[in-house]
């Protein structure tokens, strides 16, 4: 083959080649806590039976903890009974368990009973930070699972939660670890991530209990804030001091408050199951930052599975299914039942939705305001037979017969060309790279 023909073939091949930009998923809702992956080179459409299944495991404990993936390891929380909530480290090549470390007990539930692990571990270099449902906060070595430091936020900070114990995924920002004990002593705290020592405490005047949300980082005209949804309001705290900068209560109606806030430029979106959703615009003032409501309404994404913002549009689910909403006007562009209420993430032009109702279907949908365009769906095989933790006699008595279950709330994630789905004690790994 002559040189000119070889060059021409190379050009043609390059034009059709798919370049995979891989990325880790080191914490709750991905690298930036917004449910968005920067990966490219992923499948634009799935075969009729879904993407290729690489492996499945059924021994990662029980619960609704979403995995974190860094390099060749996956980390997730799982529980067994009411006295063992642990961190599991798995090899992503086949799902083999490399180590487990117990954090503590499963947190007590009241009202309807939903026991089990919920939090996503946060990976920061060679350290892992985990927050158990009973308030056990720990720093571990990623290599071995050895505990570096540990404390219980109930005991140390007088932490208070609502009905279902703790479900927060800890935020690591620079040298600080931020979490939400709840209560009037230390509603939120910033700790030194190296040794767990207190940097600041925020004591809410409303004595907010911890909700089931996780804090995010928001910058407004060079003012860094930690934004968190508490049980009585959405708040923004100065990252350096923990001082409250603003508080928004337009979406607060009735406990519980679950979805993690979403930030888009100077807009923050918050939602609750009973109070609906609301967009607030943040603006720097002489005394700090103020939040002004732009739009609020009941028919916006409010499901436990959260929302993602892509190119000026918000995608999420409510009881009527998946929807697309313009930011911040609240104008609904479309809504479709699809696989129903679920959790979601975004990568390479597509939304990945995991239905919360059995059998836990997974759908691939184009992220466009032009309309609902499904590009494939499947049901993970051989799923859990029971989504209820074995309860102690005391736990059964406390629940007074109100034992929940039957649904899954673990979010889907995309990491290094793979889709991970968790449902109670089961974990599936799929290859979603374009060929």
C-alpha positions in Angstrom: 0.0 0.0 0.0 1.5 3.4 -1.0 1.9 6.2 1.5 -1.0 8.3 0.1 -3.5 5.5 0.4 -2.3 4.6 3.9 -2.8 8.2 5.0 -6.3 8.3 3.4 -7.3 5.2 5.3 -6.0 6.6 8.5 -8.1 9.8 8.0 -11.2 7.7 7.3 -10.7 5.5 10.3 -10.1 8.5 12.6 -13.4 10.1 11.3 -15.3 7.1 12.5 -13.3 6.3 15.6 -15.0 6.7 19.0 -12.7 8.2 21.7 -13.6 7.2 25.3 -12.9 9.8 27.9 -13.0 7.9 31.1 -13.7 9.3 34.6 -13.9 8.1 38.1 -17.0 8.5 40.3 -15.4 9.3 43.7 -18.4 10.4 45.7 -22.1 11.0 46.0 -23.5 12.1 42.6 -20.1 12.1 40.9 -17.0 14.3 40.7 -18.9 17.6 41.3 -21.9 16.2 43.3 -24.3 17.1 40.4 -25.1 13.7 38.9 -23.1 14.5 35.8 -20.2 12.6 34.3 -17.7 14.1 31.8 -17.2 10.7 30.1 -17.6 10.4 26.3 -17.5 7.5 23.9 -20.5 5.8 25.4 -23.2 3.8 23.7 -25.8 6.1 22.2 -28.4 3.3 22.1 -28.7 0.0 23.8 -29.5 -3.4 22.3 -33.0 -4.8 22.9 -31.7 -6.7 26.0 -29.6 -3.9 27.3 -25.8 -3.4 27.4 -23.4 -6.2 28.1 -23.5 -7.5 31.7 -19.9 -8.0 33.0 -20.7 -9.2 36.5 -23.2 -9.4 39.3 -22.7 -9.9 43.0 -25.1 -10.5 45.9 -22.9 -10.1 48.9 -22.5 -6.3 49.3 -24.8 -6.2 52.3 -28.3 -4.7 52.3 -29.4 -1.1 51.8 -29.6 1.7 49.3 -26.0 3.0 49.4 -24.8 4.2 46.0 -21.2 3.0 45.1 -18.2 5.2 44.6 -15.6 4.1 42.0 -11.9 5.2 41.8 -9.5 3.4 39.5 -9.8 -0.4 39.9 -11.8 -0.3 43.1 -15.5 0.2 44.0 -16.6 1.2 47.5 -20.1 0.9 49.0 -21.9 0.6 52.3 -24.0 -2.4 53.2 -25.7 -3.8 56.4 -26.5 -7.2 57.8 -29.2 -7.2 60.4 -29.3 -4.3 62.8 -25.8 -4.5 64.3 -23.5 -4.5 61.3 -23.2 -1.6 58.9 -19.9 -1.9 57.0 -17.8 -0.4 54.2 -17.1 -2.9 51.3 -14.2 -2.5 48.9 -14.6 -4.5 45.6 -12.4 -5.2 42.6 -14.1 -3.7 39.6 -12.8 -6.4 37.3 -15.0 -9.0 38.7 -16.8 -7.8 41.8 -14.5 -9.7 44.3 -14.6 -8.3 47.8 -11.2 -7.1 48.9 -12.0 -5.9 52.4 -14.8 -5.0 54.7 -14.8 -2.7 57.7 -17.6 -2.4 60.2 -18.8 1.2 61.0 -21.4 0.4 63.7 -25.0 -0.4 64.0 -27.9 0.4 61.7 -29.6 3.6 62.8 -33.0 3.4 64.5 -36.1 4.0 62.5 -39.5 5.3 63.6 -42.8 5.6 61.8 -42.5 3.5 58.6 -39.4 1.3 59.0 -36.7 1.4 56.3 -33.5 0.1 58.0 -30.2 -0.3 56.1 -27.2 1.5 54.8 -27.8 4.6 52.7 -24.7 6.8 52.5 -22.1 6.9 49.6 -18.5 6.8 50.7 -16.3 9.8 49.7 -12.8 8.9 48.3 -10.1 11.5 48.7 -6.6 10.3 47.6 -5.7 7.3 49.8 -8.5 8.0 52.3 -12.2 7.1 52.4 -14.8 8.9 54.5 -18.0 7.1 55.4 -21.1 8.1 57.4 -23.2 5.3 58.8 -27.0 5.4 59.4 -26.5 5.5 63.2 -24.2 8.5 63.0 -20.9 6.7 62.8 -18.5 8.9 60.9 -15.1 7.4 60.0 -11.9 8.0 57.9 -10.4 4.8 56.5 -7.4 3.8 54.5 -8.6 2.9 51.0 -5.9 0.2 50.6 -6.6 -1.8 53.7 -9.9 -0.5 55.2 -8.1 0.3 58.4 -9.8 3.1 60.5 -7.7 6.2 60.8 -10.2 8.1 63.0 -13.9 7.7 64.0 -16.6 9.5 66.0 -20.3 9.2 66.4 -22.2 12.5 65.7 -25.1 11.7 68.0 -22.8 11.3 71.0 -20.3 14.0 70.1 -22.5 16.7 68.8 -26.0 15.9 70.1 -27.0 15.0 66.6 -30.8 14.7 65.8 -32.5 13.1 62.8 -36.0 12.5 61.7 -37.8 9.2 61.2 -35.1 7.3 59.3 -31.7 7.9 60.9 -28.9 9.3 58.8 -28.6 9.1 55.0 -26.0 11.8 54.3 -22.9 11.3 52.2 -20.0 13.3 53.7 -18.5 16.2 51.7 -14.8 16.7 51.5 -13.6 20.1 50.3 -9.9 20.9 50.6 -8.9 20.1 54.2 -12.4 20.1 55.5 -15.0 17.3 55.9 -18.6 18.7 56.1 -21.6 16.8 57.5 -24.9 17.4 59.2 -25.4 16.0 62.7 -28.7 18.0 63.1 -30.0 19.4 66.3 -29.4 22.7 68.1 -25.8 22.2 69.1 -24.1 21.5 65.8 -26.7 21.4 63.0 -23.8 21.2 60.5 -20.1 20.9 61.2 -16.8 21.2 59.4 -14.0 18.9 60.6 -10.3 18.6 59.8 -10.3 15.6 57.4 -6.9 14.4 58.7 -7.8 14.0 62.3 -11.5 14.7 62.8 -11.0 17.9 64.9 -13.7 20.5 64.8 -13.1 23.6 62.5 -16.5 25.2 63.0 -20.0 24.4 64.1 -23.3 25.8 62.7 -26.1 25.9 65.3 -29.4 26.6 63.5 -31.7 29.0 65.3 -34.5 26.7 64.1 -32.8 23.7 65.6 -33.1 21.8 62.4 -32.9 18.0 62.4 -30.7 16.5 59.8 -32.7 15.7 56.6 -31.7 13.0 54.1 -29.8 15.3 51.7 -26.1 15.9 51.2 -24.3 19.2 51.1 -22.9 20.7 47.8 -20.4 23.5 47.1 -21.7 26.7 45.5 -19.7 29.8 44.6 -21.5 33.2 44.4 -19.2 36.1 43.3 -16.2 34.5 45.0 -18.1 33.6 48.1 -17.9 29.8 48.7 -20.9 28.3 50.4 -22.0 24.9 51.5 -25.7 24.5 50.5 -27.7 21.9 52.4 -31.4 20.9 52.6 -32.3 20.6 56.3 -35.7 19.5 57.7 -36.9 23.1 58.0 -35.1 24.9 55.2 -32.6 25.1 52.4 -29.6 26.9 53.7 -26.3 28.4 52.5 -23.4 28.6 54.9 -20.1 30.5 54.5 -17.5 27.8 53.8 -14.8 29.5 56.0 -16.8 30.2 59.1 -20.1 28.2 59.0 -22.1 31.4 59.3 -25.5 31.2 57.7 -25.7 33.4 54.6 -29.2 32.7 53.5 -32.2 30.5 54.2 -35.1 29.5 51.8 -38.3 27.9 53.1 -40.6 28.1 50.1 -40.4 24.4 49.4 -40.8 23.3 53.1 -44.2 21.9 53.9 -43.9 18.6 55.7 -41.1 16.2 56.6 -39.1 14.4 55.1 -36.7 16.4 52.9 -34.5 14.2 50.8 -33.1 15.3 47.3 -29.7 16.9 47.1 -29.8 20.5 45.9 -28.8 21.3 42.3 -26.6 24.3 41.4 -26.5 26.0 38.0 -24.5 29.3 37.8 -26.3 31.7 40.2 -29.4 29.4 40.5 -30.0 26.7 43.2 -32.8 24.2 42.9 -34.3 22.5 45.9 -37.2 20.2 46.3 -39.2 18.2 48.8 -41.8 15.5 48.4 -44.6 17.5 50.0 -43.6 21.1 49.3 -42.6 20.8 45.6 -39.6 22.4 43.9 -38.2 25.9 43.9 -35.5 27.9 42.0 -33.7 30.6 43.9 -31.2 33.1 42.5 -28.2 33.9 44.6 -26.7 37.4 44.7 -23.8 38.8 46.6 -24.7 41.7 48.9 -22.7 43.9 51.3 -23.4 41.6 54.2 -23.0 38.3 52.3 -25.3 36.5 49.9 -29.1 36.7 49.5 -31.5 34.1 47.9 -34.5 35.3 46.0 -37.2 32.9 44.8 -37.5 32.9 41.0 -40.1 30.1 40.6 -41.7 27.5 42.8 -44.4 24.9 42.1 -45.7 21.5 43.0 -45.3 20.0 39.5 -41.5 19.9 39.3 -39.0 17.0 39.9 -39.4 16.1 43.6 -38.6 12.3 43.7 -35.9 10.8 46.0 -33.9 10.1 42.9 -32.8 13.7 42.5 -32.3 15.9 39.4 -29.6 16.9 37.0 -29.1 20.2 35.1 -27.8 19.9 31.5 -27.5 23.0 29.2 -30.1 25.1 31.0 -32.6 22.3 31.6 -33.4 20.3 34.7 -34.2 16.6 34.3 -35.8 14.5 37.1 -38.9 12.5 38.1 -42.0 12.9 40.1 -45.0 10.7 40.5 -45.9 11.2 36.8 -42.5 10.1 35.5 -39.5 11.8 33.9 -39.7 15.5 33.0 -37.7 18.3 31.4 -37.9 21.8 33.0 -36.4 25.0 31.9 -34.1 26.7 34.4 -35.1 28.9 36.2 -38.5 29.7 34.7 -40.0 26.3 35.7 -41.5 25.9 32.3 -42.2 22.2 31.7 -40.9 21.2 28.2 -42.2 17.6 28.4 -43.1 14.8 30.7 -43.3 11.1 30.0 -44.1 8.1 32.2 -41.1 6.1 31.0 -40.0 3.7 33.7 -41.7 5.8 36.3 -40.3 7.4 39.4 -36.6 6.8 39.7 -33.0 8.0 40.3 -30.8 9.3 37.5 -27.4 10.5 36.3 -26.1 12.0 33.1 -23.2 11.2 30.7 -22.4 11.8 27.0 -25.8 13.3 26.0 -27.9 10.6 27.8 -29.8 10.2 31.0 -29.6 6.9 32.9 -32.7 6.3 34.9 -33.2 3.5 37.5 -36.8 2.9 38.5 -37.5 2.7 42.2 -40.4 0.3 41.8 -39.8 -3.5 41.2 -38.5 -5.0 39.0 -36.2 -1.9 38.9 -36.0 -1.2 35.1 -33.2 0.9 33.8 -33.7 3.3 30.8 -31.4 5.3 28.5 -33.0 8.6 27.4 -31.6 11.4 25.3 -31.2 14.6 27.3 -33.0 17.1 25.0 -35.8 19.6 25.7 -37.3 18.7 22.3 -39.1 15.6 23.7 -38.8 12.2 25.4 -36.5 10.0 23.3 -35.8 6.6 24.9 -32.8 4.8 23.5 -33.1 1.5 25.3 -34.2 -0.1 28.6 -33.7 -3.4 30.4 -34.3 -5.1 33.7 -31.3 -6.3 35.7 -31.5 -10.1 36.0 -31.8 -12.2 39.2 -32.6 -9.3 41.5 -33.2 -9.3 45.2 -36.0 -11.5 46.5 -36.6 -9.4 49.6 -35.8 -5.7 50.3 -36.4 -5.9 54.1 -33.6 -6.2 56.6 -34.0 -8.8 59.3 -35.2 -6.8 62.3 -34.6 -7.4 66.0 -37.6 -7.9 68.3 -37.1 -4.4 69.6 -37.0 -2.9 66.1 -40.2 -4.7 65.1 -41.9 -3.4 68.3 -40.7 0.1 67.6 -41.9 -0.1 64.0 -45.4 -1.1 65.3 -46.1 -3.1 62.2 -45.1 -0.3 59.8 -42.3 -2.0 57.9 -41.3 -0.4 54.6 -39.5 -1.9 51.6 -40.2 -3.2 48.2 -38.5 -0.3 46.4 -34.9 0.6 45.6 -33.3 4.1 46.0 -29.7 3.6 45.1 -28.7 5.9 42.2 -27.1 4.6 39.0 -23.5 5.7 38.3 -21.2 5.9 35.3 -17.5 5.2 35.9 -14.7 4.5 33.4 -17.0 3.2 30.7 -19.2 1.1 33.0 -22.7 1.5 34.4 -23.2 0.3 38.0 -26.7 -0.5 39.3 -27.3 -1.4 43.0 -30.6 -2.8 44.3 -30.6 -3.8 48.0 -28.0 -6.6 48.3 -27.3 -6.9 44.6 -24.8 -5.0 42.4 -24.5 -5.2 38.6 -21.7 -3.9 36.3 -22.4 -3.2 32.6 -20.1 -2.3 29.8 -21.5 0.9 28.1 -18.5 1.8 26.0 -19.2 2.4 22.3 -17.3 -0.1 20.2 
